Amino acid sequence: MTVAVLTGVALAGTGGGATALARTSPKIVVKGGVTQPVFSYKDAIREHVYVESGVDSDGDGRKDRVNVDIVRPKETENGLKVPVIMDESPYYDNAGRGNESELKTYDANGNPVKFPLFYDNYFVPRGYAFLAVDMVGTTRSDGCPVSGGPSDVLGGKAVVDWLNGRAKAFRPDGSPVKATWTTGRTGMIGKSYDGTLANGVAATGVQGLETIVPIAAISSWYQYSRMNGVKYWTDEQPGLADYVDTDPPAKCAAVNAGLDEGEDDATGNYNAYWKTADYRNGTIADARKVRASIFAYHGVNDLNVKDDHFALWWEALAKRGVERKVWLSQRGHVDPFDIRRDDWVRTLHRWFDHELQKIPNGIMREPRADIEVGPDQWITQRDWPSRDARTLVLRPGADGSLGLKPAAGGTTAAFTDAAGPRGDGHPESAMVADPTTAQPYRAAFVSAPLPKTGRLSGTPAARLRIKLDKPTSNVTALLVDYGEDTRVNYLGAGSGIRTLDTEDCHGESTPSDDACYKQTEVTTVASPVNVVARGWLDAQNDRSLSRPRPLTPGRYYTVDWETLSQEYVLKKGHRLALVLAGTDADYNTETPTGARVTVDLRGSSISIPVVATEEDVNTLVAPPRTSTTWRGPSKVDLPVQERKLY
């Protein structure tokens, strides 16, 4: 075997001589298709610079400067040029990063001593620089945060520009500084807001950003705040900006007031403000501009940054032929480092080596998607959603059944978008309890036991033919699995993981910055019911998110919308149900309209992409029986996932 030495064409033999050679000369060593840890992390250069962003987010007449904390091999002072891994974040001095909420620390000269997470410990010895960038308006950067808006994104873009010689930067003493130590090839990574910034910067089309690794990341801030006109929460934009900004509130009060006005909580509509924070089809960022490859991770049960952010972003990039890879888990808002740690580090290493060091290690020839289908049960798939999926159309029946056959013409069901116990709608636990018992706030339709096992892969879509007695109503559609099973407890504390007392290490440590992190394990729950897919709609927004169409009372309309995406095993013997209701008290911050919703059953259905062992997916659903005895739960207690972005 040989060891390839990059930044030249030399090959070093195996054994201790290769390591000795690499440690005395500025060369990157590759063995087995991956870079080797031949550079000293302890002796690495740690510094910080201020990059001029080109934006003035706080309106003080000066361009915001972005603080960039850098750690790079000392050999970069002697001719070695290295690529960059960059985590831009608003959380470095408030929430912290990772499962252990790590913060940056600095020495007396203001240079970084501790970088959160393992990226620096692991990748710097392998010939990378790591940059921990303070988002505009946070930690040690100038300006005001704008909850995903233009200046948040353009600050990160400016750093990539500086790394490629197109932007200015300054040392703490004010002298100019250039990034002469880098190849300019940059990869952005991060969870939640951090990964969101990676999406946004990539969607500016900036040259030099070769790849991004967005983890549980947003692709449209409108979509983070609401779905189809239904608000998930109120005052999300100014509230988040205020949280990440640790400066005195008065500094950015005017900017926050603009966020409050722009988000337009009164209507829930999409407007010009939201378009500035839309990375799929926005004014600043647009998926059509993306040059970078993408290695995405998302939890299909993430009810903070919901998985439609990934699904629609993935779809837009697929249309452009962007190189891409994905991991999808059954967890909530967690990092793959805390789910499948060794595999994640190994795969991430190969990904960055391929994309930033240009090492031909075969990672692009492997299946595109890794999918968790049960607690710690993973499969690989050629793509996502599965190319083998076929559409299964299920229709509600007048007798409360759910099956293949359309209901007779003229048959209807009804429910009221009514206030629940707290005055803000009904909780999911009430919506999904015993679907065979009539309730005024929901209409439920349940299948016979499934005769075969299949797997949902993709995005279900609801079609309802409805009439209202008011101009609009909030409508919830739930696809529910009734059947005893042990599932990932994504709604519990930890969103599907439990943190242990034991640690393992990935990378090299110093006394101030160790590479060791607490291990985790999956948390499960044995339950008789699980909400598989969720979707919400303000009926007047079914045609347009920007121009609502109030419905004429007493007239039927067909409304269509997609639920959140899923990867879910539909097990033999379980029953599927479609539950229709009004305002969801667990995930909507809306006032119920009081509208009575009448559903024309013949004109209504839910379409589900299913991978089946049979050619015909319709064989997954048995014909409804003439009579059914319900043996499921009469009461269900479902916890609500804590709402926080980080």
C-alpha positions as CSV (number, residue, x, y, z in Angstrom):
1,M,0.0,0.0,0.0
2,T,1.1,3.6,-0.6
3,V,0.4,6.8,1.2
4,A,-0.5,9.7,-1.2
5,V,0.9,13.1,-0.3
6,L,-1.2,16.0,-1.5
7,T,0.1,19.4,-2.6
8,G,2.5,17.5,-4.8
9,V,2.8,14.2,-6.7
10,A,5.1,12.5,-4.2
11,L,4.2,9.1,-2.7
12,A,5.6,8.1,0.7
13,G,6.0,4.5,1.7
14,T,4.2,3.0,4.6
15,G,5.5,2.8,8.2
16,G,6.8,5.4,10.6
17,G,8.8,7.2,7.9
18,A,5.6,8.6,6.2
19,T,4.4,10.1,9.5
20,A,7.8,11.6,10.2
21,L,8.0,13.0,6.7
22,A,4.6,14.6,7.0
23,R,5.4,16.1,10.4
24,T,8.6,17.8,9.1
25,S,7.3,19.1,5.8
26,P,4.0,20.8,4.9
27,K,2.2,18.0,3.2
28,I,-1.2,16.4,3.6
29,V,-1.0,12.6,3.8
30,V,-3.8,10.3,2.5
31,K,-4.1,6.6,3.3
32,G,-7.0,4.4,2.5
33,G,-8.8,7.2,0.7
34,V,-8.8,9.6,3.7
35,T,-6.6,12.2,5.1
36,Q,-4.4,11.2,8.1
37,P,-3.8,13.1,11.4
38,V,-0.3,14.2,10.8
39,F,-0.5,17.8,12.0
40,S,-0.3,18.9,15.6
41,Y,-3.6,20.2,17.1
42,K,-1.8,21.5,20.2
43,D,0.6,23.6,18.1
44,A,-2.0,24.9,15.6
45,I,-2.3,28.6,15.0
46,R,-5.3,30.2,16.8
47,E,-6.3,33.7,15.8
48,H,-9.3,35.9,15.0
49,V,-10.0,38.4,12.3
50,Y,-12.8,40.7,11.4
51,V,-14.3,40.3,7.9
52,E,-16.0,43.3,6.4
53,S,-19.5,42.1,5.4
54,G,-20.7,44.8,3.0
55,V,-24.0,45.2,5.0
56,D,-25.0,47.7,7.7
57,S,-27.7,45.7,9.6
58,D,-27.9,48.1,12.5
59,G,-28.0,51.3,10.4
60,D,-25.1,53.0,12.2
61,G,-23.4,54.1,8.9
62,R,-20.6,51.5,9.1
63,K,-20.4,48.2,7.4
64,D,-20.8,45.3,9.9
65,R,-17.6,43.4,10.6
66,V,-17.9,39.6,11.2
67,N,-15.8,38.0,13.9
68,V,-14.0,34.9,12.5
69,D,-12.2,32.6,15.0
70,I,-9.6,30.4,13.2
71,V,-7.6,27.3,14.0
72,R,-5.2,26.0,11.4
73,P,-2.1,23.8,11.2
74,K,1.1,25.7,12.0
75,E,2.5,24.4,8.7
76,T,0.3,26.9,6.9
77,E,2.9,29.5,7.9
78,N,5.4,27.6,5.8
79,G,3.6,27.1,2.5
80,L,0.9,24.6,3.3
81,K,-2.5,25.6,1.9
82,V,-5.6,23.9,3.4
83,P,-9.3,23.9,2.7
84,V,-11.7,25.3,5.3
85,I,-14.6,23.8,7.4
86,M,-16.7,26.6,8.7
87,D,-19.6,26.7,11.3
88,E,-21.3,30.1,11.2
89,S,-23.6,30.4,14.3
90,P,-25.6,32.9,16.4
91,Y,-25.3,30.7,19.4
92,Y,-21.6,30.9,20.5
93,D,-22.3,33.1,23.6
94,N,-25.9,32.1,24.5
95,A,-27.3,28.6,23.8
96,G,-23.9,27.1,23.0
97,R,-23.4,24.3,20.5
98,G,-24.0,20.6,20.6
99,N,-25.7,18.3,23.1
100,E,-23.5,19.7,25.8
101,S,-24.1,23.4,24.9
102,E,-20.4,24.3,24.5
103,L,-19.3,27.9,24.3
104,K,-16.2,29.5,22.9
105,T,-13.5,30.6,25.3
106,Y,-10.6,33.1,24.7
107,D,-7.2,33.9,26.0
108,A,-6.1,37.3,27.4
109,N,-5.4,38.6,23.8
110,G,-8.9,37.7,22.6
111,N,-7.7,34.7,20.6
112,P,-9.8,31.6,20.7
113,V,-8.8,28.8,23.1
114,K,-11.8,26.5,22.9
115,F,-13.9,25.8,19.9
116,P,-17.2,24.0,20.4
117,L,-17.8,20.6,18.9
118,F,-15.3,18.1,17.5
119,Y,-14.7,19.6,14.1
120,D,-11.5,21.4,15.0
121,N,-10.1,18.6,17.1
122,Y,-10.7,16.0,14.3
123,F,-10.1,17.9,11.1
124,V,-7.2,20.3,11.8
125,P,-4.8,17.4,12.4
126,R,-5.9,16.1,9.0
127,G,-5.0,19.2,7.1
128,Y,-8.0,21.5,7.4
129,A,-8.6,24.9,8.9
130,F,-11.7,25.3,11.1
131,L,-13.5,28.6,11.3
132,A,-16.1,29.4,14.0
133,V,-17.9,32.5,12.7
134,D,-20.1,34.7,14.8
135,M,-23.2,35.5,12.8
136,V,-23.8,39.2,12.2
137,G,-25.3,40.8,15.3
138,T,-24.2,38.1,17.7
139,T,-21.3,37.4,20.0
140,R,-18.3,39.5,18.8
141,S,-19.7,40.5,15.4
142,D,-21.2,43.9,14.6
143,G,-24.8,44.6,13.7
144,C,-28.2,43.2,14.5
145,P,-29.5,39.7,13.8
146,V,-32.5,39.5,11.5
147,S,-33.7,35.9,12.0
148,G,-32.5,34.4,8.7
149,G,-32.8,37.6,6.6
150,P,-30.3,39.1,4.2
151,S,-27.6,40.3,6.6
152,D,-27.4,37.0,8.5
153,V,-26.6,35.3,5.2
154,L,-24.4,37.9,3.6
155,G,-22.2,38.0,6.6
156,G,-21.3,34.4,6.0
157,K,-21.0,34.9,2.3
158,A,-18.4,37.7,3.0
159,V,-16.2,35.2,4.9
160,V,-16.2,32.8,1.9
161,D,-15.4,35.8,-0.3
162,W,-12.5,36.7,2.0
163,L,-11.1,33.2,1.9
164,N,-11.1,33.5,-1.9
165,G,-9.5,37.0,-2.0
166,R,-12.7,38.9,-2.8
167,A,-13.4,40.7,0.6
168,K,-11.5,42.6,3.2
169,A,-10.5,41.5,6.7
170,F,-8.7,43.1,9.5
171,R,-6.6,42.0,12.5
172,P,-7.6,43.2,15.9
173,D,-5.1,46.1,15.6
174,G,-6.8,47.3,12.4
175,S,-4.2,46.1,9.9
176,P,-5.5,44.3,6.8
177,V,-5.1,40.6,6.6
178,K,-5.4,38.1,3.7
179,A,-6.1,34.4,3.9
180,T,-2.9,33.3,2.2
181,W,-3.0,30.0,4.0
182,T,-6.0,28.5,2.3
183,T,-6.9,26.9,-1.0
184,G,-10.2,28.8,-0.8
185,R,-12.2,25.6,-1.0
186,T,-14.8,25.9,1.8
187,G,-17.4,23.6,3.4
188,M,-20.1,24.9,5.7
189,I,-21.6,22.7,8.4
190,G,-23.9,23.2,11.4
191,K,-27.1,22.2,13.1
192,S,-30.3,24.1,13.1
193,Y,-29.6,27.9,12.7
194,D,-26.0,27.1,11.8
195,G,-27.1,24.7,9.0
196,T,-29.7,27.2,7.9
197,L,-27.0,29.7,7.3
198,A,-25.1,27.1,5.3
199,N,-28.2,26.7,3.1
200,G,-28.6,30.5,2.7
201,V,-25.0,31.1,1.8
202,A,-25.0,28.3,-0.7
203,A,-28.1,29.8,-2.3
204,T,-26.3,33.0,-3.0
205,G,-24.1,31.1,-5.5
206,V,-20.9,32.3,-3.9
207,Q,-17.8,30.8,-5.5
208,G,-15.5,28.8,-3.3
209,L,-18.2,27.2,-1.2
210,E,-17.7,23.7,-2.4
211,T,-20.1,21.8,-0.1
212,I,-22.5,22.3,2.8
213,V,-23.6,19.9,5.5
214,P,-26.9,21.3,6.8
215,I,-28.1,19.4,9.9
216,A,-31.8,19.9,10.8
217,A,-31.7,23.1,8.8
218,I,-34.3,25.7,7.6
219,S,-34.7,26.4,3.9
220,S,-37.5,29.0,4.2
221,W,-38.1,31.1,7.3
222,Y,-41.8,31.5,6.4
223,Q,-42.0,27.8,6.5
224,Y,-40.3,27.7,9.9
225,S,-42.9,30.1,11.3
226,R,-46.1,28.7,9.7
227,M,-47.6,26.3,7.1
228,N,-50.1,27.3,4.5
229,G,-51.1,30.4,6.5
230,V,-51.4,28.6,9.8
231,K,-49.0,30.0,12.4
232,Y,-46.8,27.6,14.5
233,W,-46.0,30.5,16.9
234,T,-46.5,34.2,17.3
235,D,-43.6,36.8,17.3
236,E,-41.2,34.2,16.1
237,Q,-38.9,36.5,14.1
238,P,-38.3,39.3,16.7
239,G,-38.4,36.8,19.5
240,L,-35.5,34.7,18.0
241,A,-33.5,37.8,17.1
242,D,-33.8,39.1,20.7
243,Y,-32.7,35.7,22.0
244,V,-29.5,35.4,20.0
245,D,-28.5,39.0,20.6
246,T,-26.8,39.4,24.0
247,D,-26.3,43.2,23.6
248,P,-28.6,45.6,25.4
249,P,-32.1,45.4,23.9
250,A,-32.2,49.1,22.9
251,K,-29.3,48.6,20.4
252,C,-31.5,46.6,17.9
253,A,-35.0,47.7,19.0
254,A,-35.8,49.4,15.7
255,V,-34.6,46.4,13.7
256,N,-36.7,44.1,15.8
257,A,-39.7,46.3,15.3
258,G,-39.2,45.9,11.6
259,L,-39.1,42.1,12.0
260,D,-42.3,42.2,13.9
261,E,-44.1,44.3,11.2
262,G,-42.6,42.2,8.4
263,E,-43.7,38.8,9.7
264,D,-47.4,39.9,9.6
265,D,-48.8,37.6,12.3
266,A,-52.2,39.1,11.8
267,T,-52.7,37.3,8.5
268,G,-50.1,34.5,8.4
269,N,-49.5,35.3,4.7
270,Y,-46.3,35.1,2.7
271,N,-45.1,38.5,1.7
272,A,-42.1,40.5,0.4
273,Y,-40.5,40.3,3.8
274,W,-40.6,36.5,3.9
275,K,-39.2,36.4,0.4
276,T,-36.0,38.0,1.7
277,A,-35.6,35.0,4.1
278,D,-36.5,32.3,1.6
279,Y,-33.5,30.3,0.4
280,R,-35.4,28.2,-2.2
281,N,-36.9,31.0,-4.2
282,G,-36.0,34.3,-2.5
283,T,-34.7,37.7,-3.4
284,I,-31.2,37.2,-1.9
285,A,-30.9,33.5,-2.0
286,D,-32.3,31.0,-4.5
287,A,-31.8,27.3,-5.0
288,R,-31.2,27.9,-8.7
289,K,-27.9,29.6,-7.7
290,V,-26.5,26.8,-5.7
291,R,-23.0,25.6,-6.8
292,A,-22.2,23.6,-3.7
293,S,-22.8,19.9,-3.1
294,I,-25.0,18.9,-0.1
295,F,-24.8,16.3,2.6
296,A,-28.0,16.8,4.5
297,Y,-29.3,15.3,7.8
298,H,-32.8,15.6,9.1
299,G,-35.1,13.9,11.6
300,V,-38.4,13.0,10.0
301,N,-40.0,13.5,13.4
302,D,-38.4,16.9,14.0
303,L,-41.3,19.1,15.0
304,N,-39.0,22.1,15.6
305,V,-37.4,22.5,12.2
306,K,-39.9,20.3,10.4
307,D,-38.8,18.0,7.8
308,D,-40.5,19.7,4.9
309,H,-37.5,22.2,5.1
310,F,-35.3,19.3,4.0
311,A,-37.8,17.7,1.5
312,L,-38.5,20.8,-0.5
313,W,-34.9,22.0,-0.5
314,W,-33.8,18.5,-1.6
315,E,-36.4,18.5,-4.4
316,A,-35.2,21.9,-5.6
317,L,-31.6,20.8,-5.7
318,A,-32.4,17.5,-7.4
319,K,-34.0,19.5,-10.2
320,R,-30.7,21.2,-10.7
321,G,-28.7,18.0,-10.6
322,V,-26.7,19.1,-7.5
323,E,-24.5,16.4,-6.0
324,R,-26.2,15.3,-2.8
325,K,-26.4,12.8,0.0
326,V,-28.7,12.5,3.0
327,W,-29.3,10.8,6.3
328,L,-32.8,10.7,7.6
329,S,-33.5,9.5,11.2
330,Q,-36.6,8.8,13.3
331,R,-35.5,11.3,15.9
332,G,-36.5,14.9,16.6
333,H,-34.2,17.9,16.6
334,V,-30.9,16.2,17.3
335,D,-27.5,15.9,15.7
336,P,-26.4,12.7,14.0
337,F,-23.2,12.9,16.1
338,D,-25.5,12.0,19.0
339,I,-27.3,9.2,17.1
340,R,-24.8,7.2,15.1
341,R,-21.6,8.8,16.1
342,D,-18.8,6.6,14.7
343,D,-20.5,6.1,11.3
344,W,-21.3,9.9,11.2
345,V,-17.7,10.9,11.8
346,R,-16.3,8.4,9.4
347,T,-18.8,9.4,6.6
348,L,-18.3,13.1,7.2
349,H,-14.6,12.7,7.0
350,R,-14.8,10.9,3.7
351,W,-17.3,13.5,2.4
352,F,-15.1,16.5,3.2
353,D,-12.0,14.7,1.9
354,H,-13.9,14.1,-1.4
355,E,-15.4,17.6,-1.7
356,L,-12.6,19.8,-0.3
357,Q,-9.4,17.8,-0.8
358,K,-10.7,16.2,-4.0
359,I,-9.7,12.7,-2.9
360,P,-11.4,10.0,-5.1
361,N,-12.6,7.8,-2.2
362,G,-15.8,6.4,-3.8
363,I,-18.3,8.0,-1.5
364,M,-20.4,9.3,-4.5
365,R,-20.8,5.7,-5.8
366,E,-22.5,4.6,-2.6
367,P,-26.3,4.7,-2.0
368,R,-27.4,8.3,-1.7
369,A,-29.7,7.9,1.3
370,D,-29.2,6.3,4.8
371,I,-32.6,6.0,6.5
372,E,-33.5,4.9,10.0
373,V,-36.7,2.8,9.8
374,G,-36.9,1.9,13.5
375,P,-34.9,2.4,16.7
376,D,-31.2,2.1,15.6
377,Q,-32.3,0.2,12.5
378,W,-30.8,1.7,9.3
379,I,-31.2,0.9,5.6
380,T,-29.6,2.4,2.5
381,Q,-31.5,3.6,-0.5
382,R,-30.6,4.7,-4.0
383,D,-32.3,8.1,-3.5
384,W,-34.9,9.9,-1.6
385,P,-37.8,9.5,-1.8
386,S,-37.5,5.9,-2.8
387,R,-37.6,5.4,-6.6
388,D,-39.7,2.3,-5.9
389,A,-42.5,4.2,-4.1
390,R,-45.9,4.1,-5.7
391,T,-48.9,6.2,-4.8
392,L,-51.5,4.7,-2.6
393,V,-54.8,6.7,-2.6
394,L,-57.0,6.1,0.4
395,R,-60.5,7.5,0.6
396,P,-62.8,8.1,3.6
397,G,-66.1,6.2,3.8
398,A,-69.5,7.2,5.2
399,D,-69.2,4.4,7.8
400,G,-65.9,5.9,9.2
401,S,-63.7,3.5,7.1
402,L,-60.6,4.3,5.1
403,G,-60.0,2.3,2.0
404,L,-59.6,2.2,-1.8
405,K,-63.2,2.6,-2.8
406,P,-64.7,6.1,-3.1
407,A,-67.7,6.9,-1.0
408,A,-71.1,7.2,-2.6
409,G,-72.1,10.6,-4.0
410,G,-73.7,12.9,-1.5
411,T,-72.2,11.4,1.6
412,T,-70.6,13.8,4.0
413,A,-68.9,14.2,7.4
414,A,-68.5,17.3,9.5
415,F,-66.5,18.8,12.3
416,T,-66.1,22.3,13.9
417,D,-62.9,24.4,14.1
418,A,-63.8,24.8,17.8
419,A,-61.9,25.9,20.9
420,G,-60.6,23.2,23.1
421,P,-60.0,23.1,26.9
422,R,-57.4,25.9,26.8
423,G,-59.4,28.0,24.2
424,D,-56.8,27.5,21.5
425,G,-58.0,24.4,19.6
426,H,-57.8,20.7,20.5
427,P,-54.6,18.8,21.3
428,E,-53.5,15.9,19.2
429,S,-54.2,13.4,22.0
430,A,-57.9,14.3,21.7
431,M,-57.8,14.2,17.9
432,V,-56.4,10.7,17.7
433,A,-58.2,9.0,20.7
434,D,-60.5,6.2,19.6
435,P,-61.3,7.2,16.0
436,T,-64.6,5.2,16.1
437,T,-66.2,7.5,18.6
438,A,-67.8,10.6,17.2
439,Q,-66.4,13.9,18.3
440,P,-67.7,17.4,17.2
441,Y,-64.1,18.7,16.7
442,R,-62.9,16.0,14.4
443,A,-63.8,13.5,11.7
444,A,-61.9,10.2,11.7
445,F,-61.7,7.4,9.2
446,V,-59.9,4.1,10.0
447,S,-58.8,1.2,7.8
448,A,-59.1,-2.5,8.5
449,P,-55.9,-4.2,9.7
450,L,-53.2,-4.0,7.1
451,P,-52.8,-7.4,5.5
452,K,-49.1,-6.7,4.5
453,T,-46.2,-4.6,5.5
454,G,-45.0,-1.6,3.4
455,R,-43.0,1.6,4.0
456,L,-44.1,5.2,3.5
457,S,-41.3,7.0,1.7
458,G,-41.9,10.7,0.8
459,T,-44.7,13.2,1.3
460,P,-48.4,12.4,1.7
461,A,-50.9,14.8,0.2
462,A,-54.4,15.6,1.3
463,R,-57.3,16.5,-1.0
464,L,-60.5,17.6,0.6
465,R,-63.8,18.8,-0.9
466,I,-65.2,21.0,1.7
467,K,-67.8,23.7,2.4
468,L,-67.8,26.1,5.3
469,D,-70.3,28.3,7.1
470,K,-67.7,31.0,7.5
471,P,-65.1,32.5,5.1
472,T,-62.2,30.3,6.3
473,S,-61.2,27.6,8.8
474,N,-58.0,26.2,10.1
475,V,-57.8,22.5,9.0
476,T,-55.5,19.8,10.4
477,A,-54.9,16.5,8.6
478,L,-53.2,13.7,10.5
479,L,-52.2,10.3,9.1
480,V,-52.2,8.0,12.1
481,D,-50.9,4.4,12.8
482,Y,-52.9,2.4,15.3
483,G,-51.0,-0.7,16.5
484,E,-48.9,-1.6,19.5
485,D,-45.2,-1.1,18.7
486,T,-41.9,0.1,20.2
487,R,-41.0,3.4,18.5
488,V,-38.4,6.1,18.9
489,N,-39.7,8.5,21.6
490,Y,-39.2,11.6,19.5
491,L,-41.7,13.5,21.6
492,G,-40.0,12.8,24.9
493,A,-37.2,14.7,26.6
494,G,-34.1,14.6,24.4
495,S,-36.1,14.2,21.1
496,G,-35.2,10.5,20.9
497,I,-31.8,10.4,22.7
498,R,-30.7,10.0,26.3
499,T,-27.3,11.4,27.3
500,L,-25.0,8.9,29.2
501,D,-22.2,9.5,31.7
502,T,-19.6,7.8,29.5
503,E,-17.6,9.6,26.9
504,D,-15.7,8.8,23.7
505,C,-13.3,10.9,21.8
506,H,-12.9,11.9,18.1
507,G,-9.8,14.0,17.4
508,E,-6.9,15.4,19.4
509,S,-7.3,17.3,22.7
510,T,-5.6,20.1,24.6
511,P,-6.1,21.0,28.2
512,S,-8.5,23.8,27.1
513,D,-10.3,22.0,24.3
514,D,-10.9,18.2,24.5
515,A,-12.3,16.0,21.8
516,C,-14.4,13.9,24.1
517,Y,-18.2,14.0,24.3
518,K,-20.8,12.2,26.3
519,Q,-22.3,9.2,24.6
520,T,-26.0,8.8,24.0
521,E,-28.5,6.0,23.5
522,V,-31.9,5.9,21.7
523,T,-35.0,6.4,23.8
524,T,-38.1,4.4,22.9
525,V,-41.7,4.2,23.9
526,A,-44.1,1.3,23.6
527,S,-47.4,2.8,22.4
528,P,-50.6,1.8,20.7
529,V,-50.8,4.9,18.4
530,N,-48.4,7.2,16.5
531,V,-49.1,10.2,14.4
532,V,-47.2,9.4,11.1
533,A,-47.7,12.6,9.2
534,R,-49.1,16.1,10.0
535,G,-50.4,18.9,7.8
536,W,-52.1,22.2,8.4
537,L,-53.9,24.7,6.2
538,D,-55.8,28.0,6.5
539,A,-58.5,27.1,3.9
540,Q,-58.4,30.6,2.4
541,N,-54.6,30.1,1.6
542,D,-55.0,26.9,-0.4
543,R,-54.5,28.6,-3.8
544,S,-52.0,31.2,-2.7
545,L,-49.9,31.9,0.4
546,S,-49.8,35.6,-0.5
547,R,-53.3,36.4,-1.7
548,P,-55.9,34.6,0.4
549,R,-59.2,33.6,-1.1
550,P,-62.0,33.7,1.5
551,L,-64.5,30.9,0.8
552,T,-68.1,31.7,0.1
553,P,-70.1,30.0,2.9
554,G,-72.2,27.2,1.7
555,R,-70.2,26.5,-1.5
556,Y,-68.0,23.5,-2.0
557,Y,-64.3,24.0,-2.8
558,T,-61.5,21.4,-3.4
559,V,-58.4,22.2,-1.3
560,D,-55.1,20.4,-1.7
561,W,-52.0,20.5,0.5
562,E,-49.0,18.3,1.4
563,T,-48.3,17.1,4.9
564,L,-44.9,16.8,6.4
565,S,-42.7,14.1,4.8
566,Q,-41.9,10.8,6.4
567,E,-40.1,7.5,6.3
568,Y,-42.3,5.0,8.2
569,V,-42.9,1.3,8.2
570,L,-46.6,0.5,7.9
571,K,-46.8,-2.9,9.7
572,K,-49.0,-5.8,8.9
573,G,-52.0,-5.9,11.3
574,H,-51.9,-2.2,12.2
575,R,-54.6,0.2,11.1
576,L,-54.2,3.5,9.3
577,A,-56.4,6.4,9.9
578,L,-57.1,9.8,8.4
579,V,-58.1,12.3,11.1
580,L,-59.4,15.7,10.1
581,A,-59.8,18.5,12.6
582,G,-59.6,22.3,13.1
583,T,-56.9,24.2,15.0
584,D,-54.2,22.0,16.5
585,A,-53.5,23.2,20.0
586,D,-50.2,21.5,20.2
587,Y,-48.6,23.0,17.1
588,N,-50.7,26.0,16.0
589,T,-50.9,29.4,17.7
590,E,-54.2,30.3,16.0
591,T,-57.6,31.2,17.4
592,P,-60.2,28.7,16.2
593,T,-62.6,30.3,13.7
594,G,-65.7,28.5,14.9
595,A,-66.4,27.4,11.3
596,R,-68.3,24.2,10.7
597,V,-66.5,22.2,8.0
598,T,-68.5,19.8,5.9
599,V,-66.5,17.2,4.0
600,D,-67.8,15.7,0.7
601,L,-66.3,12.2,1.2
602,R,-66.5,11.2,-2.5
603,G,-64.3,14.2,-3.4
604,S,-61.7,13.7,-0.6
605,S,-58.7,11.4,-0.2
606,I,-55.1,11.2,1.1
607,S,-52.3,10.0,-1.3
608,I,-49.4,8.2,0.3
609,P,-46.1,7.2,-1.4
610,V,-45.5,3.6,-0.4
611,V,-42.7,1.1,-1.1
612,A,-44.4,-2.4,-1.2
613,T,-43.1,-5.9,-1.7
614,E,-45.9,-6.4,-4.2
615,E,-46.2,-4.7,-7.6
616,D,-49.5,-3.2,-6.7
617,V,-49.5,-1.1,-3.5
618,N,-53.2,-1.4,-3.3
619,T,-52.7,-4.8,-1.8
620,L,-51.5,-3.2,1.4
621,V,-55.0,-2.2,2.3
622,A,-57.7,-4.8,2.9
623,P,-61.3,-4.1,1.9
624,P,-63.2,-2.7,4.9
625,R,-65.3,-5.1,6.9
626,T,-69.0,-4.7,7.2
627,S,-68.6,-4.2,10.9
628,T,-65.6,-3.4,13.1
629,T,-65.0,-3.6,16.8
630,W,-62.5,-1.0,17.9
631,R,-59.7,-2.4,20.1
632,G,-57.4,0.6,20.1
633,P,-56.8,3.2,22.8
634,S,-59.8,5.3,24.0
635,K,-57.4,8.0,25.5
636,V,-54.0,8.9,24.3
637,D,-51.5,11.1,26.1
638,L,-49.0,12.5,23.7
639,P,-46.3,14.9,25.0
640,V,-45.6,18.0,23.0
641,Q,-42.0,18.6,21.9
642,E,-40.3,21.7,23.4
643,R,-40.2,24.5,20.9
644,K,-36.7,25.9,20.5
645,L,-34.6,26.4,17.4
646,Y,-31.1,25.5,18.7
